[in-house]
Amino acid sequence: MDINKTAGKIAVILEDKKARDIEILDIKGKTVLADYFVICSGSSETHIRTLCDEVEEKLEEEGLACLHKEGYGTARWILMDYGDIVVHIFHKDEREFYNIERLWSDSVMKHRDTPVK
């Protein structure tokens, strides 16, 4: 699995389902948590669950299973762990409050900067 391409593919999946403010954070060598964070916002709890479901379904089709998922019940901040990639799907209010992009500000890339193919 080329994780760079997979992170880009996740961003495209989210974009296709109308996620907002999609960003990819390249955190390789900065933490043992992952190599990439893919972050986006959804417009409602239903939309946030739909984004999560779509990522999970499309990656399963590629043979990639989500290792751990948190927050699906409340759908205010869903975290999906794919090992080297962690997907964060936020409600706008939670994203503003936690502002994890600020913590990793030197790692932010717009998802179009990451190759998909």
PyMOL commands that set and color helices and strands:
alter all, ss='L'
color gray80, all
select helices_A, chain A and resi 3-16+45-61+92-98+100-103+105-107+111-113
alter helices_A, ss='H'
color red, helices_A
select strands_A, chain A and resi 20-26+36-42+68-70+77-81+85-91+108-110
alter strands_A, ss='S'
color yellow, strands_A
deselect
rebuild
show_as cartoon
